[in-house]
Amino acid sequence: MAKSQTKELALEDLWSNNPVFGQVLGICSTLAVTNLVLNTTVMCAALIFTLSFSSMSVSVLRKFTPRNIRMMVETLIIAFYVIIVDVILKAYWPQMSESLGPYVGLIITNCIVMGRCEACANSNPPARAMLDGFFNALGYSFVLLIIATFREVLGMGTFLGFAVPYFSSSYWDKWIIMVMPPGAFFMLAIVVWIFRSIQIASQEKTK
C-alpha cells in the first residue's frame, strides 16, 4: 500500500469512521471492561491482535471460501485467534484472565471484528485488510482507554492501580457510580457526544 493510502485509511478508521463514536459498534465490551484501565488495555490488545490477524486470514482465504459458508469460516478464524489470546492469558496471567471473565471469549461475537471481516477483508488484499483491522481496533481502543481513565480516576482515585494525587485524597469524594454500569453509560454518552460534536463542527468548517 502507498503511504498516502495508509494515512487515509488510518484517518478514516481512527477518526471519521471510528467504530465506537462513528459506527456505534462494540458497545457491549465498551461498557463491560472499562472500570479499570489495566483491564481495558489488555482487552484492547486482545482485540487489536484478533482483528488484525483475522482480517488478514480472511483476506488470504477469500478466493477459496465458498460463499454459502463464508460466515462460518470467518467465525472459525476469529475463534482461533481469540482462543490463542485466552490460552496465553490463562497460562501466564491467570488473575487477569479471571478479571476479564467471559469478555475475552466474547470477542468472537464482537460486531467490529465480524463487520470488518465482511466489509473489508473479503474484498481486499491481505496487507490492506490487516491494516484496516489494525486501525479499526486502534480506534476502538482509543475510545475505550479514554472512558476507562475517567472511570478509574473519578471512581477509585487511581490510574493503573496507582493513587492519583487529589483524587485519592480525603478532599475528593469518590464517585462510586463511575465504576458501576451506569457510569459506563454516562461516560460513553459524553465521549460520543464530544467527538461527534467536533466532527460536525469540522465538517461545517470545511464546507
PADREN-449507 format. One record per residue (C-alpha): y, x, z; residue number from 1; residue in one letter. Coordinates in steps of 0.5 Angstrom, whole numbers. Layout:
N
+-------+-------+-------+-----+-----+
! north !  east !    up !   n ! res !
+-------+-------+-------+-----+-----+
!     Y !     X !     Z ! NUM !   A !
...
+-------+-------+-------+-----+-----+
//
This chain:
207
+-------+-------+-------+-----+-----+
! north !  east !    up !   n ! res !
+-------+-------+-------+-----+-----+
!     0 !     0 !     0 !   1 !   M !
!     7 !     2 !    -2 !   2 !   A !
!    12 !     4 !     4 !   3 !   K !
!    16 !    -2 !     2 !   4 !   S !
!    11 !    -7 !     2 !   5 !   Q !
!     8 !    -4 !     9 !   6 !   T !
!    15 !    -5 !    12 !   7 !   K !
!    16 !   -12 !     9 !   8 !   E !
!     9 !   -14 !    12 !   9 !   L !
!    11 !   -11 !    19 !  10 !   A !
!    17 !   -15 !    19 !  11 !   L !
!    14 !   -22 !    17 !  12 !   E !
!     8 !   -21 !    22 !  13 !   D !
!    13 !   -19 !    28 !  14 !   L !
!    19 !   -23 !    27 !  15 !   W !
!    20 !   -28 !    21 !  16 !   S !
!    13 !   -31 !    22 !  17 !   N !
!    11 !   -29 !    29 !  18 !   N !
!     4 !   -32 !    31 !  19 !   P !
!     7 !   -35 !    37 !  20 !   V !
!    14 !   -37 !    36 !  21 !   F !
!    14 !   -37 !    28 !  22 !   G !
!     7 !   -41 !    27 !  23 !   Q !
!     6 !   -43 !    35 !  24 !   V !
!    -1 !   -41 !    35 !  25 !   L !
!    -6 !   -37 !    40 !  26 !   G !
!    -2 !   -41 !    46 !  27 !   I !
!    -9 !   -42 !    50 !  28 !   C !
!    -9 !   -35 !    52 !  29 !   S !
!    -1 !   -34 !    52 !  30 !   T !
!    -2 !   -39 !    58 !  31 !   L !
!    -8 !   -36 !    61 !  32 !   A !
!    -8 !   -29 !    62 !  33 !   V !
!     0 !   -28 !    62 !  34 !   T !
!     0 !   -28 !    70 !  35 !   N !
!    -1 !   -20 !    70 !  36 !   L !
!     2 !   -15 !    66 !  37 !   V !
!    -4 !   -11 !    66 !  38 !   L !
!    -9 !   -17 !    64 !  39 !   N !
!    -4 !   -18 !    59 !  40 !   T !
!    -4 !   -11 !    56 !  41 !   T !
!   -12 !   -11 !    56 !  42 !   V !
!   -12 !   -18 !    53 !  43 !   M !
!    -7 !   -16 !    47 !  44 !   C !
!   -11 !    -9 !    46 !  45 !   A !
!   -18 !   -13 !    45 !  46 !   A !
!   -14 !   -18 !    40 !  47 !   L !
!   -11 !   -12 !    36 !  48 !   I !
!   -18 !    -9 !    36 !  49 !   F !
!   -21 !   -15 !    34 !  50 !   T !
!   -16 !   -18 !    29 !  51 !   L !
!   -15 !   -11 !    25 !  52 !   S !
!   -23 !   -10 !    24 !  53 !   F !
!   -25 !   -17 !    23 !  54 !   S !
!   -19 !   -18 !    17 !  55 !   S !
!   -22 !   -11 !    14 !  56 !   M !
!   -29 !   -13 !    15 !  57 !   S !
!   -28 !   -20 !    12 !  58 !   V !
!   -24 !   -17 !     6 !  59 !   S !
!   -29 !   -12 !     5 !  60 !   V !
!   -35 !   -17 !     4 !  61 !   L !
!   -30 !   -23 !     1 !  62 !   R !
!   -34 !   -22 !    -6 !  63 !   K !
!   -41 !   -22 !    -3 !  64 !   F !
!   -40 !   -28 !     1 !  65 !   T !
!   -42 !   -35 !    -2 !  66 !   P !
!   -36 !   -40 !    -1 !  67 !   R !
!   -40 !   -45 !     3 !  68 !   N !
!   -42 !   -40 !     9 !  69 !   I !
!   -35 !   -37 !     9 !  70 !   R !
!   -33 !   -39 !    15 !  71 !   M !
!   -40 !   -38 !    19 !  72 !   M !
!   -39 !   -31 !    16 !  73 !   V !
!   -32 !   -30 !    19 !  74 !   E !
!   -34 !   -33 !    26 !  75 !   T !
!   -40 !   -28 !    26 !  76 !   L !
!   -36 !   -22 !    24 !  77 !   I !
!   -31 !   -24 !    29 !  78 !   I !
!   -36 !   -25 !    35 !  79 !   A !
!   -39 !   -18 !    33 !  80 !   F !
!   -32 !   -14 !    35 !  81 !   Y !
!   -31 !   -19 !    41 !  82 !   V !
!   -38 !   -17 !    44 !  83 !   I !
!   -36 !   -10 !    43 !  84 !   I !
!   -30 !   -11 !    47 !  85 !   V !
!   -34 !   -15 !    52 !  86 !   D !
!   -39 !   -10 !    53 !  87 !   V !
!   -34 !    -4 !    54 !  88 !   I !
!   -30 !    -8 !    59 !  89 !   L !
!   -37 !   -10 !    63 !  90 !   K !
!   -39 !    -3 !    63 !  91 !   A !
!   -33 !     1 !    64 !  92 !   Y !
!   -28 !    -3 !    67 !  93 !   W !
!   -32 !    -9 !    71 !  94 !   P !
!   -26 !   -11 !    75 !  95 !   Q !
!   -22 !   -12 !    69 !  96 !   M !
!   -28 !   -16 !    66 !  97 !   S !
!   -28 !   -20 !    72 !  98 !   E !
!   -21 !   -22 !    72 !  99 !   S !
!   -21 !   -24 !    65 ! 100 !   L !
!   -27 !   -28 !    65 ! 101 !   G !
!   -29 !   -32 !    59 ! 102 !   P !
!   -22 !   -31 !    56 ! 103 !   Y !
!   -25 !   -24 !    52 ! 104 !   V !
!   -30 !   -29 !    49 ! 105 !   G !
!   -25 !   -34 !    47 ! 106 !   L !
!   -22 !   -29 !    42 ! 107 !   I !
!   -28 !   -31 !    38 ! 108 !   I !
!   -24 !   -38 !    37 ! 109 !   T !
!   -17 !   -36 !    37 ! 110 !   N !
!   -14 !   -39 !    31 ! 111 !   C !
!   -10 !   -33 !    30 ! 112 !   I !
!   -16 !   -29 !    28 ! 113 !   V !
!   -19 !   -34 !    24 ! 114 !   M !
!   -13 !   -36 !    21 ! 115 !   G !
!   -11 !   -29 !    18 ! 116 !   R !
!   -18 !   -28 !    16 ! 117 !   C !
!   -18 !   -34 !    12 ! 118 !   E !
!   -11 !   -34 !    10 ! 119 !   A !
!   -10 !   -26 !     8 ! 120 !   C !
!   -17 !   -22 !     9 ! 121 !   A !
!   -20 !   -27 !     4 ! 122 !   N !
!   -16 !   -26 !    -2 ! 123 !   S !
!   -13 !   -18 !    -1 ! 124 !   N !
!   -16 !   -11 !    -1 ! 125 !   P !
!   -18 !    -8 !     6 ! 126 !   P !
!   -12 !    -4 !     7 ! 127 !   A !
!    -7 !   -10 !     7 ! 128 !   R !
!   -12 !   -14 !    10 ! 129 !   A !
!   -13 !    -9 !    16 ! 130 !   M !
!    -5 !    -8 !    16 ! 131 !   L !
!    -4 !   -16 !    16 ! 132 !   D !
!    -9 !   -17 !    22 ! 133 !   G !
!    -6 !   -11 !    26 ! 134 !   F !
!     2 !   -13 !    25 ! 135 !   F !
!     0 !   -20 !    27 ! 136 !   N !
!    -4 !   -18 !    33 ! 137 !   A !
!     2 !   -14 !    35 ! 138 !   L !
!     7 !   -19 !    34 ! 139 !   G !
!     3 !   -24 !    39 ! 140 !   Y !
!     2 !   -18 !    44 ! 141 !   S !
!    10 !   -17 !    44 ! 142 !   F !
!    11 !   -24 !    46 ! 143 !   V !
!     5 !   -24 !    51 ! 144 !   L !
!     8 !   -18 !    54 ! 145 !   L !
!    15 !   -21 !    55 ! 146 !   I !
!    12 !   -27 !    58 ! 147 !   I !
!     8 !   -23 !    63 ! 148 !   A !
!    13 !   -18 !    65 ! 149 !   T !
!    18 !   -24 !    67 ! 150 !   F !
!    12 !   -28 !    71 ! 151 !   R !
!     9 !   -22 !    75 ! 152 !   E !
!    16 !   -19 !    77 ! 153 !   V !
!    19 !   -26 !    79 ! 154 !   L !
!    13 !   -29 !    82 ! 155 !   G !
!    10 !   -23 !    85 ! 156 !   M !
!    15 !   -18 !    85 ! 157 !   G !
!    11 !   -13 !    82 ! 158 !   T !
!    10 !    -9 !    75 ! 159 !   F !
!     3 !    -7 !    73 ! 160 !   L !
!     2 !    -7 !    81 ! 161 !   G !
!     8 !    -3 !    83 ! 162 !   F !
!    13 !    -6 !    87 ! 163 !   A !
!    20 !    -7 !    83 ! 164 !   V !
!    26 !    -6 !    88 ! 165 !   P !
!    30 !   -12 !    90 ! 166 !   Y !
!    24 !   -17 !    87 ! 167 !   F !
!    19 !   -14 !    92 ! 168 !   S !
!    24 !   -14 !    98 ! 169 !   S !
!    26 !   -20 !   103 ! 170 !   S !
!    32 !   -21 !    99 ! 171 !   Y !
!    28 !   -24 !    94 ! 172 !   W !
!    24 !   -31 !    95 ! 173 !   D !
!    18 !   -30 !    90 ! 174 !   K !
!    18 !   -36 !    85 ! 175 !   W !
!    10 !   -37 !    86 ! 176 !   I !
!    11 !   -42 !    81 ! 177 !   I !
!    11 !   -37 !    76 ! 178 !   M !
!     4 !   -34 !    77 ! 179 !   V !
!     2 !   -41 !    76 ! 180 !   M !
!     0 !   -45 !    70 ! 181 !   P !
!     7 !   -49 !    70 ! 182 !   P !
!    10 !   -42 !    70 ! 183 !   G !
!     7 !   -40 !    64 ! 184 !   A !
!     9 !   -47 !    60 ! 185 !   F !
!    16 !   -45 !    62 ! 186 !   F !
!    16 !   -38 !    60 ! 187 !   M !
!    13 !   -40 !    53 ! 188 !   L !
!    18 !   -45 !    52 ! 189 !   A !
!    24 !   -41 !    54 ! 190 !   I !
!    22 !   -35 !    50 ! 191 !   V !
!    20 !   -39 !    44 ! 192 !   V !
!    27 !   -43 !    44 ! 193 !   W !
!    31 !   -36 !    45 ! 194 !   I !
!    27 !   -33 !    39 ! 195 !   F !
!    28 !   -39 !    34 ! 196 !   R !
!    35 !   -39 !    36 ! 197 !   S !
!    36 !   -32 !    34 ! 198 !   I !
!    32 !   -33 !    28 ! 199 !   Q !
!    36 !   -40 !    26 ! 200 !   I !
!    43 !   -36 !    27 ! 201 !   A !
!    41 !   -30 !    23 ! 202 !   S !
!    38 !   -35 !    17 ! 203 !   Q !
!    45 !   -38 !    17 ! 204 !   E !
!    49 !   -32 !    17 ! 205 !   K !
!    45 !   -29 !    11 ! 206 !   T !
!    47 !   -36 !     7 ! 207 !   K !
+-------+-------+-------+-----+-----+
//
